[in-house]
Amino acid sequence: MTRTWVWPGSVGFVFRQLTRIQLVVDLVVAVVFGAIVVPLSYGDGLPGLILVLAMVSALGLRRFSPGLALLIAWVGVIVQLSAGLPATLANAAILAVLYTTGAYAERASRWIGLGSALVGGLLAGYYTAFIIVRGTASDSENTMRTIAVFGTLAAVAAVVVLALSWTIGLLVRTGRRARAEGRQRYLAEREQFAAQQAMFALEERNRIARDMHDVVAHSLAVIIAQSDGARYVHRGNPDALAGTLETVAGTARSALTDVRLLLSELRHSQGDGPQPVLSDLGGLIEQMRSTGLEVHYIESGELIPLPTGQQIALYRIVQESLTNALRHGDRARPVLLAFHWRPGALTVQIDNATLPPNPGLPPRSGGHGLPGMQERAALAGGSVAFTPPSAGNAYHFVVTVHMPAGAVRPTSS
């Protein structure tokens, strides 16, 4: 976290919020450094004392405000150059200031730090050469030549050292930022994974809800149809009554087993239980026929293999359609179940006769069955079309399923 304090004239310094340990460490380092260099500045008078105080202050403030620390260090250097003082141990604090400028400073202060390393290195090199050589050469021409040569070498060395300190700080900054971005990317990936898991769980619950609807609606329809028939057959045909009750009991047991399986899937994250496929249609048709519903099954074309997901969807759609025919259709007329196999696709039609609407009754709600069929077909890569009953089609309700072979989309079911 950072706070920005702006000088008048739009010159701003950023003050970083440090931890207590960081503050204590920086202050201790500055105090120890000052205790070492202060005794060495006694012979330099007031300019030497100002230089030491400036460098110690810059060292203590280097992480709290790198820009301000750089400015204070430059003030000390300017005083040093103005007084003609030679380089001292106090100047070593500049290395730490340039490092923190590269590692922690904002954009403007960071690039000013690089410029300071270049300019400061040149000044330090030639200034040191001038101080050392001016009293050793025999004439002015040799003095200037020596200063130029020695100053150039010293300036290059000083620039390399100062720029290296700044560069190391910049590399540390880059590494720290890369780690932070990696951490953010990791957290984002975890959030995305959690969102995907939640979506898969929701899809699974929707799939279980559809299965629950299919199982309960189908089984209750069969039980109701058999129970209604039992009221008439038991009077003169006890054997037929026993068969009817056996069918009711078997249907109830099967429904109870399916419901328990679905509820166990809701409670536990286990693999999917066995799901009905097209090979199980024979048992479904026989069960519907046992209720008194006449089902005519026809099949044409050459059978093509379908993925399990498409077979499950087709089975559930046929089951829902036959259940609707049993509950709402005209049981005096047969239901036509037709499978038309074509190269690369399958078309299924369920055609059942319905009773003409009773004008005295409100229209029946569609419930969840028809939207459930459409959703199942869409998830399996197919489509469902409905032809509602009307006088024009002799009150027939027709369900047409088109399923391209192998077009199933991956789902949690």
N, C-alpha and C positions, 0 to 999 in steps of 0.2 A: 504494500500500500504506500502511496506517496501523497504528499501535500505540496502545493506550489505556492511560493511567496514571490511576488513581483515587485521589483524595484520601480520607483518612478522613472519614466522614460522607457517602459516596456522591456527592461532587462530582467529576465526571470531566472530564479534558481529553484530547482526542485529539491525538496527536503524529503528524504526517504524515511519511512518508519522502521526503525531497527528494533530488534529484540533487546531485552535487558542484557543478555550475555554479550551481544555484539557491541553495545554501547560500552560496557565495562572493559571488554578486550581492547577496543580502540583507544579509550582513555588511558588504560594502563600502558599500552604500547607508546602513546604520545609522551606520557610522563617519563617513562624509562629512557626514551630517546632524548628527551630534553635534558634529563639528568646526565647523560653522557656528553652531549654537545655543548651545553652551557659553559662548563669550565674551559672548553677550548676556545671560547669567543671573548675571553676577558681582555685580550690585547687588541681587539678590533674596535673597541669603543661602542658608541651608540648604534652605528650602522650594523656592527656585528651582532649586537643584541636584538635589533629589529629583525635581522635575517633569521636568527635562531627561533625567535618567537613566531615568525611567519611560518617557518617550516614545521615547527612543532604543532602549531594550530592547524595547518593544512593536513598534517598526518592524522590528527585527531578527528578532523571533519571529513576525511576522504570518502567514507561510506555514507555518512549522513547527508552530505551535499557535495558531490564530486565537482560540480561547476564552481561552487564557492571556494572549495579547497584549492582548485586550480588557480583561481583569481588571487587568493592570498599568497600562494607560492610564487606567482609572477611578481607580486608587489615586493616580496622579499628579494627576488632575483634583481629587480630593477634597483633597489636600494644597494644591493651588493655591487652591481656594475657601476652605479654612480659614485660609490665610495672607493672604487678600485680595489676591493677586497679579493683575495685569491679564493679559489674553490676550497670549501671545507667539507667536513663530514656531514654537516647539516644539509648540504645539497643532495645527499642520498635520499632524503624524503621525497624528492621529486619523482623517483622511480615508483614509489608506492602510490603517489597521487596520480601519475599517468596510468598505472595499472587499473586503479578503481575508476578512472575516467572511461577507459575502454570497457570495463566490466559492468558498470552500474549507471553511468551518466545517460541523460536523454540525448536525442539525436544531435542537437546543436552543440551541446557541451562535449559530446563524444568526438565530433569532428574538429572542434576547437582544440581538444586535447592532442589529436594527431598533428594539427598544425603547430601546436606548442612544442611537440617533440622534435619536429623538423627545424623550426626557427631556433628553439632553445639549444639544440645540438650544434647548430652552426655558430651561434653566439658563444656557447661554452668553449668550442674548439678554438676559435680564433682569439677569444679573450684570454684563455689559458696560455696560448702560444705567445700572445703579446706580453703577458705578465712575466713569463719565464724567460723569454728571449731578449726583451728590451735592454736588459743590463749586461748581456753576455757578448753581443756582437761588437766588433771594433769600429764599424762605421755604419751610417744610416742605410747605405745600399745593401750591405750584408744583412742588416737587421730586418729590413722589409722582405728580403728574399727568404730569410730563415723563417720569419713569421708566416709568410705565405705557404711555404712547404709544410712546416710543422703544424700550422693552423689547419691546413686542409686535411692532413692525416688525423689530427685530433678531432676536427669537426665531423669527419666521416665516422670515426669510432663513437663519438658522442651521439650522433644521430642514430646509429645502429642500436646502441644500448637503450636510448630513450624510446625509440620506435618499437623495439622489441618488448619493452615493458607494456606499452600501450597495446601491442598486438596480442600478447599473452592474455591481457584482460579481455580483449575482444573475443578471443577464442573461448575463454571461460564463459563469457556471456552467451555466445552461440551455443555452446554445449548445454548450458542451463536452460536456454529457450527450447532447444531440441528435446530435452528431457520433459519439459513442461508440456510441449505439444504432443509428445508421445503419450504422456499421462492422460491428457485430454482426449486423444484419439482412442486410448484404451477404454476410458470411461464412456465415450460415445458408443463404442462398439458393444460394451456391456449393456448400455441402455437399449441399443437397437436389438440385441439378442433377447433382452427381457421383453421388449415389445413384441418381437416375433413369437416368443413362447406364449405370451398372453393371447396373441392372435390365434395361434394354433390351438390353445386351450379353448378359446371361444368357439372356433370352428368345430372342435371335437364335441363340445357340449351341444352345439346346434345339430350336429350329426346324430348324437345320442337322443336329442329331443325328437328329431324326425323319426328315428327308429322306434322310440317309445310310442309315438303317435300311431305309426303303422301297426305295431304289434297289438297295442291295446284296442285300437279301432277295429282291426280285422278280427281279433279273437272275440271281442264283445259282439260284433255283428253275427259271427257264426253261432255263438252261444244263444243269442236272442232268437235267431232263426230256428235253431233246434228246439229251444224251449217252447216257442209258439207252436211248432209242429207236434210236440209231445202232447199237447192238450187234446189233440184230435186222434192220435194214433193209439193212445194207451187203452182206449175203451174196448176195442175189439182185437187188438194185436199186441199182446204183451212182449213178444220178441222184438217187434219194431221199437217199442218203448225202451227196452234194454239197450238196443243199438244206438238210439238217440241219446240216452243218458251217457253211454260210453263215449260218444263223440263229444258231448258237452264236457265231460270230465277230462278227456284227452286234450281238448282245445284249451281248457282252463289251466291244466298242468303245463302245457307248452308255453302259454302266455306268461305264467308265473315264472318259469325258468328263464324266458327271454327278458322279462322285467328285472329279475334279480341280476342277470348278467349285465344289463345296462346300468343298473344302480351301482354294481361293483366297479364298473368303469368310471362312474362319477366319483367314487370314493378313493380309488387308487389309480396310480399312473402305471397301468399294466398294458401289455399288448392287447390288440383287438381280439375279441373272441371270434369264433367261426361265424361267417356271414353267409346268407343264402345266395346262391348263384343260379344261372339258368338251368343247370341240371336238377335243381330242386323244384322247378315249376310243376313237374308231374304231381308231387305231393300236394302242392297248393291247389291245383285244379281238382284233384280228387277230394280234398277237404271241402272245397266250395260245392262240388257236386253232392257231397253227403248232406249238405244243408237244403237240398232241393233246387239249387240254382243250376240250370242247364248251361254248360259251357261247351261250345264247339271250338276245338283247337285245330287250326290248319297251319301248315308250314310249307313254304315254297322257296326254291333257289338252293344254292349250294352253301352249306354252313361255313362261316369264316370264324377264326378264333378272335375272341374279344378279351381285353384285359379284365382282371377281376373287378376293378372299380366300376367298369361299365356294366358288368353282369349284375353286380349288387344293385346298381341304380335301376336297371331294367326290371329286376325281380321286384323291388319295392314299388315301382310305378305300376306294374301289373297287379301286385297285391292290393294297392290302394284302389285301383280301378275296379277290380272284381268286388272289393268290399263295398265300394260305393254302389255298384250294380245290385248287390245283395240288399243294401239298406234302402236305396232310393229308386231302384229300377222296377220294371214290370217283370216279376219272376215267372209269369206265365209264358214269357217268350225267352228264347235262348240268348246267351251272350256269345258274341263272336270274338275269339282271340286269334289273331293272324300274325305270323312272323314271315316277313318277306325278305329273304337274304339276297343281296346284290353284291357285286364285286366292290369291296371297300366300304360297305355300309349295310345297315340293317334298319328296316322300317317295321314297327310294331303298331297294330291297330287293335283297340278294344272297343267294340261296338255293342252297346246294350240299349234295349228299348226302355223307355220311361213312360210313366203315366201322364196323361194330359194334366196340365196344372188345374188345381181347384180354385175357381175365382173367389171363393169365400175365405181362402187362407192366404196369409202373406207369403211372399216369395221366400224360399229357404236360403239361409246364408251359406256361402261357399265354404266357410271354415278355413282350416289350414291345409287340407288335402291337396287341392289343386296348386296353390303356390309351392307346396313342398315338392310336388312332382316336377314343376318347372325348375326349381333350384337343384334338385338331384340331377336332372338331365343336363343342366348347364354346367354343373361341376364335373360331370363325366364327359363333357365336350359335345353333347347333343342338344336337342331341342324337343319341346312338346307343344302340340297344337290341340286345341279343344274345339269341337263343334257342338255348341249347346243345342238342346232339344227344341224343336219348333214344329209347327204344323207342316212346314215345307219338307222336313226330313222324317216325317211320320213319328215325331217325338223319339228320336234316337240321339243318345249322347255318345259322341265318338272321341276317343283319345288317340292321337297319332304321335308316335315317338320316332324321331329320326336320330340314329346314332352312327356317326362315322366310325369305322373300325380304327382303334388305336388312338383316338383323339382325346382320351381322358387326360384331364389336368391333375397334377399331384395335389392331393388334399390330405388332411389328417386322418381321414377315414379310409 
